[in-house]
Amino acid sequence: MKTDEPVEPSAESLAEIPETDFSGAIRPNLYANLRGEFEHAVFLDRELWEHFGSEERVLEALRLLVALGKRGASSRAA
């Protein structure tokens, strides 16, 4: 039997489905729009985040590691 009216779920089926509020959810791509050149997301363990404490300090440490790696590679090539 076909009708144009939508079929409402039964009270029993609604009781089986837990309520989930997605109103506070943030789409991952939203951050990409806010960051301009944002390309990748990196997740840190809690202990690492507590050690560095900010995005700027994490980036500073990573840049230092890259610079040290380049310096070590150039000294081995000589």
N, C-alpha and C positions, 0 to 999 in steps of 0.2 A: 504494500500500500504506500503510494507516494504522495506526499503533501508538500506544499511550499513553506509551511511553517517549520522553524527549527525544532528539533527534538531536544527537550531539556533532559539533563542527566537525572537519574533517580537519587533520592536521598542516600540510599545505600552506597551507590558508586561514589558520591561526593564524600562520604565518610571515609572511604578507603584512600582517598587522595589527600596527602597533607597540604596544608596551606603554606605557600611560599611567597614571600614578599620580595619582588625583584625591583621595587621602586628605588632602592638605594644602590642598585648595581651600577657598575661603571664598565662600559665596553672597553676592551683592551685597546682598540684603535683610537679611542678618544685621547689616550695619552700620546699617541703618535702625532695627532693633530696639534697638541699643546706644545710639543717639544721641537717642532720644526724638522730638524735633520734626524730625528729619532729613527733608528733602524732595528735595534735589538733590545731585548729585555734580559737582564741578568738578575738572578735570585741568589741572595747570599744567606748563608747560615746565620742564625741569630747571633752566635758568638762573634762572627766576623763583623756584622753590622754594629754590634755593641762596641767593638774595638775601634772601628773607623768613625761611626756616628753620623756620617753625612755622605751624600752622593759625591760632593766635591773631594772629600778626603779619599774615597775609594778610587775615583778617577786619577787623582794625584799619585797614589801608590801604583796604579797600573801603568801610568805613563813613566814613572821612575823605573819600573821593571823592564819596560820596553827599551828605554834608553840604556840601561845597564846591559841588556841583552845585545843591543847593537854595538856597544862599546866592546864587549867581550868578543863578539864575532869579528870585529875589525882587528883586534889585537891578535887573534889566532891566525888571521889571514896574512899578517905581516911576517 
